[in-house]
Amino acid sequence: MISNSSYIGPVYRIAWSPIAKGVFLSSSADWTVSLWTTDRFQPCITFASRKKPVFDICWSPKSATIFCCANEEAVEVWDLSKNT
């Protein structure tokens, strides 16, 4: 389980960044995606999805700031260079 403030839940997927070494995302049943680095024990930032468990995540193969996540109803695309 991951924990960050009030967020806690089983992790469904972990995705390592194909560009930034030591950076990965986790998707969780608590409706969140968290950005982690290997040198920290807490997430750098946690993103709230659309009130559904996040089953899958995937980094863009061409950009270190773009990733997508999927829940049972939608696919969300996030670009950290535009907005968190």
KAKA-V323048 format. One record per residue. N is the residue number from 0. RES is the residue in three letters. BURIAL is b if it has 9 or more other C-alpha atoms within 8 Angstrom, else e. D_CENTER is the distance of its C-alpha to the mean C-alpha in Angstrom with 2 decimals. Layout:
# KAKA-V323048
<<N,RES,BURIAL,D_CENTER> <N,RES,BURIAL,D_CENTER>>
This chain:
# KAKA-V323048
<<0,MET,e,13.91> <1,ILE,e,11.66> <2,SER,b,13.30> <3,ASN,b,12.79> <4,SER,e,15.82> <5,SER,e,16.27> <6,TYR,b,13.00> <7,ILE,b,13.67> <8,GLY,b,13.24> <9,PRO,b,13.12> <10,VAL,b,10.16> <11,TYR,b,10.48> <12,ARG,b,8.78> <13,ILE,b,7.94> <14,ALA,b,8.07> <15,TRP,b,10.14> <16,SER,b,10.71> <17,PRO,b,14.09> <18,ILE,e,15.37> <19,ALA,e,14.36> <20,LYS,e,15.67> <21,GLY,b,14.15> <22,VAL,b,10.61> <23,PHE,b,7.70> <24,LEU,b,4.05> <25,SER,b,4.54> <26,SER,b,5.10> <27,SER,b,8.21> <28,ALA,b,11.62> <29,ASP,b,11.62> <30,TRP,b,9.99> <31,THR,b,6.81> <32,VAL,b,3.05> <33,SER,b,4.02> <34,LEU,b,5.32> <35,TRP,b,8.35> <36,THR,b,11.73> <37,THR,e,14.35> <38,ASP,e,16.87> <39,ARG,e,15.34> <40,PHE,e,15.22> <41,GLN,e,13.03> <42,PRO,b,9.61> <43,CYS,b,10.50> <44,ILE,e,8.79> <45,THR,b,7.10> <46,PHE,e,6.84> <47,ALA,e,9.12> <48,SER,b,9.43> <49,ARG,e,13.06> <50,LYS,e,14.30> <51,LYS,b,13.56> <52,PRO,b,11.72> <53,VAL,b,8.68> <54,PHE,b,10.37> <55,ASP,b,8.91> <56,ILE,b,6.58> <57,CYS,e,8.61> <58,TRP,b,9.29> <59,SER,b,12.54> <60,PRO,e,15.35> <61,LYS,e,17.18> <62,SER,e,15.00> <63,ALA,b,12.91> <64,THR,b,11.48> <65,ILE,b,10.68> <66,PHE,b,8.02> <67,CYS,b,8.36> <68,CYS,b,7.35> <69,ALA,b,10.39> <70,ASN,b,12.13> <71,GLU,e,15.85> <72,GLU,e,17.04> <73,ALA,e,15.05> <74,VAL,e,12.78> <75,GLU,e,10.95> <76,VAL,e,10.93> <77,TRP,b,9.52> <78,ASP,b,11.74> <79,LEU,e,11.32> <80,SER,e,14.99> <81,LYS,e,16.10> <82,ASN,e,14.33> <83,THR,e,11.50>>
